[in-house]
Amino acid sequence: MTSRRDFLILTFAASAAPLFSALAEESSPPDDQPLRFLMEDVNGVIVTDENLLGKFALIYFGYTGCPDICPTSMLTMADALAALGADAERVLPLFVTVDPDRDTAKLLSQYVSAFDTRIVALRGPKAYVDAMVKAYGAKYEFHFPDPADKTNYSVDHSASMIFQGPDGRIVKRFPHGMAAAAIASEMQAAITAAPVN
């Protein structure tokens, strides 16, 4: 028996197939172009690019098994949100896993909440992850020390945070290592300049 959640995913998958096929064939769009994706949060709720319209988003691609870069980036994201104060309500912070087979919804929920309960974790089938990664101009690659052992691996991935505007276009890419205060300052300037809906 198909659950309501499975039905929704299958329905959205069928309707989005042409979209992801097109995304897979395109090169990464310029930062001034709207981006498209379809994923789900840890509660199984479908999240698409349309859900981000009208708000700012701070997006990071990583995985929970990352030993250093991801935890550092998540702490930076949390600190930047804290520095924004009340204006953080206008920013949707997203952690998108590039390792959906290992990063279960439960694991992702525990992971992001350890840094800041406002961070929303997204996951999806590998094809959907790949489409979103490509759309945002990010990259990742699996490395297997022993090719015969597919359970032991690490993942190299883009380490920048992507700041997206209410119109769905990228405002800025914050490089790994940039101070949270500097990130917050740049986000604050964009938020202050944007009209309040």
C-alpha positions as CSV (number, residue, x, y, z in Angstrom):
1,M,0.0,0.0,0.0
2,T,1.3,3.4,-1.0
3,S,1.4,6.0,1.8
4,R,0.3,9.6,1.2
5,R,3.9,10.7,1.5
6,D,5.1,8.1,-1.1
7,F,2.2,9.1,-3.4
8,L,3.1,12.8,-3.2
9,I,6.8,12.0,-3.9
10,L,5.9,9.9,-6.9
11,T,3.4,12.5,-8.2
12,F,5.9,15.3,-7.9
13,A,8.6,13.1,-9.3
14,A,6.6,12.4,-12.4
15,S,5.6,16.0,-12.9
16,A,9.2,17.2,-12.3
17,A,10.9,14.6,-14.5
18,P,11.1,17.0,-17.6
19,L,12.4,19.8,-15.3
20,F,15.3,17.7,-13.9
21,S,16.0,16.3,-17.3
22,A,16.5,19.8,-18.6
23,L,18.5,20.8,-15.6
24,A,20.9,17.9,-16.1
25,E,21.6,19.0,-19.7
26,E,22.2,22.6,-18.9
27,S,25.3,24.2,-17.6
28,S,25.1,26.0,-14.3
29,P,23.1,29.2,-14.8
30,P,24.5,32.6,-14.1
31,D,24.0,33.9,-10.5
32,D,21.3,36.4,-11.8
33,Q,19.0,33.6,-13.1
34,P,16.2,31.9,-11.0
35,L,17.1,28.4,-9.9
36,R,14.9,25.3,-9.8
37,F,14.8,22.3,-7.5
38,L,12.5,19.7,-5.8
39,M,13.5,18.1,-2.5
40,E,12.0,17.1,0.8
41,D,12.6,18.2,4.4
42,V,13.1,15.8,7.3
43,N,9.4,15.5,7.8
44,G,8.8,14.4,4.2
45,V,7.3,17.7,3.1
46,I,8.1,18.5,-0.5
47,V,10.2,21.7,-0.8
48,T,10.7,23.4,-4.2
49,D,12.3,26.6,-5.5
50,E,8.9,28.2,-5.3
51,N,8.8,27.8,-1.5
52,L,11.9,30.1,-1.4
53,L,10.3,32.9,-3.4
54,G,9.6,36.0,-1.3
55,K,12.3,35.3,1.3
56,F,16.1,35.2,1.5
57,A,17.8,31.8,1.8
58,L,21.2,30.8,3.0
59,I,22.1,27.4,1.4
60,Y,24.9,25.0,2.2
61,F,25.6,21.6,0.5
62,G,27.3,19.0,2.7
63,Y,26.9,15.8,4.6
64,T,26.6,14.8,8.2
65,G,29.7,12.5,8.1
66,C,31.9,15.4,7.1
67,P,34.7,15.6,9.8
68,D,35.5,19.3,9.7
69,I,34.3,21.6,6.9
70,C,30.6,21.0,7.4
71,P,30.5,21.4,11.2
72,T,32.6,24.6,10.9
73,S,30.3,26.0,8.2
74,M,27.2,25.1,10.2
75,L,28.6,26.9,13.2
76,T,29.3,29.9,11.0
77,M,25.8,29.8,9.6
78,A,24.3,29.6,13.2
79,D,26.5,32.5,14.3
80,A,25.6,34.6,11.3
81,L,21.9,34.0,12.0
82,A,22.4,35.0,15.6
83,A,24.2,38.2,14.5
84,L,21.2,39.2,12.3
85,G,18.9,39.3,15.3
86,A,15.2,39.8,14.4
87,D,16.1,40.0,10.7
88,A,17.1,36.3,10.7
89,E,13.3,35.7,10.4
90,R,13.6,36.8,6.8
91,V,16.2,34.2,6.0
92,L,15.6,30.5,5.5
93,P,18.8,28.6,6.3
94,L,19.1,25.3,4.4
95,F,21.5,22.4,4.7
96,V,21.3,20.1,1.6
97,T,22.8,16.7,2.0
98,V,24.9,15.4,-0.9
99,D,24.9,11.9,0.7
100,P,21.1,11.0,0.9
101,D,21.7,7.3,1.2
102,R,23.5,7.7,4.5
103,D,21.9,10.9,5.7
104,T,18.5,9.7,6.8
105,A,15.8,12.2,7.8
106,K,16.3,11.4,11.5
107,L,20.1,11.8,11.3
108,L,19.7,15.1,9.4
109,S,17.2,16.4,11.9
110,Q,19.5,15.7,14.8
111,Y,22.5,17.1,12.9
112,V,21.1,20.5,12.0
113,S,19.3,21.0,15.3
114,A,22.6,20.6,17.1
115,F,23.7,23.9,15.4
116,D,20.5,25.9,15.2
117,T,16.9,24.7,15.2
118,R,16.1,27.2,12.5
119,I,18.2,25.3,9.9
120,V,16.1,23.2,7.6
121,A,17.7,20.0,6.2
122,L,16.8,18.9,2.7
123,R,17.3,15.5,1.1
124,G,16.1,13.6,-2.0
125,P,16.9,10.9,-4.5
126,K,20.4,11.2,-5.9
127,A,19.1,12.4,-9.3
128,Y,17.3,15.3,-7.5
129,V,20.3,16.1,-5.4
130,D,22.5,16.1,-8.5
131,A,20.0,18.5,-10.2
132,M,20.0,20.9,-7.3
133,V,23.8,20.8,-6.9
134,K,24.2,21.5,-10.6
135,A,21.6,24.3,-10.6
136,Y,23.4,26.1,-7.8
137,G,26.8,25.7,-9.4
138,A,28.1,23.5,-6.6
139,K,30.0,20.2,-6.8
140,Y,30.7,17.0,-4.9
141,E,32.6,13.8,-5.5
142,F,32.7,10.5,-3.5
143,H,36.1,9.0,-2.7
144,F,36.6,5.3,-1.8
145,P,40.0,4.4,-0.2
146,D,39.2,0.7,-1.0
147,P,37.2,0.5,-4.3
148,A,35.9,-2.9,-3.1
149,D,34.4,-1.4,0.1
150,K,31.5,0.9,-0.9
151,T,30.6,1.5,2.8
152,N,33.8,3.4,3.6
153,Y,34.1,6.7,1.8
154,S,34.5,10.5,2.1
155,V,32.9,13.2,0.0
156,D,34.7,16.2,-1.4
157,H,32.2,19.1,-1.9
158,S,31.8,22.8,-2.4
159,A,32.3,24.6,0.9
160,S,30.8,28.0,0.1
161,M,27.4,29.2,1.5
162,I,25.0,30.6,-1.1
163,F,22.9,33.6,-0.3
164,Q,19.8,33.7,-2.4
165,G,17.4,36.7,-2.7
166,P,13.6,36.7,-2.6
167,D,13.4,36.6,-6.4
168,G,15.2,33.2,-6.4
169,R,18.5,34.6,-7.7
170,I,21.8,34.2,-6.1
171,V,23.0,37.4,-4.3
172,K,26.4,36.3,-3.1
173,R,28.5,33.2,-2.5
174,F,30.3,33.3,0.9
175,P,33.6,31.4,0.8
176,H,34.5,28.9,3.5
177,G,36.4,30.5,6.3
178,M,34.6,33.9,6.0
179,A,33.7,35.2,9.4
180,A,30.1,35.0,10.6
181,A,30.1,38.7,11.4
182,A,31.1,39.6,7.8
183,I,28.5,37.2,6.4
184,A,25.8,38.7,8.6
185,S,26.9,42.2,7.6
186,E,26.5,41.5,3.9
187,M,23.1,39.7,4.5
188,Q,21.9,42.6,6.6
189,A,22.7,45.1,3.8
190,A,20.7,43.1,1.3
191,I,17.8,42.6,3.7
192,T,17.7,46.3,4.6
193,A,17.7,47.2,0.9
194,A,14.9,44.8,0.1
195,P,11.2,45.8,0.4
196,V,9.2,44.1,3.1
197,N,6.3,42.1,1.7
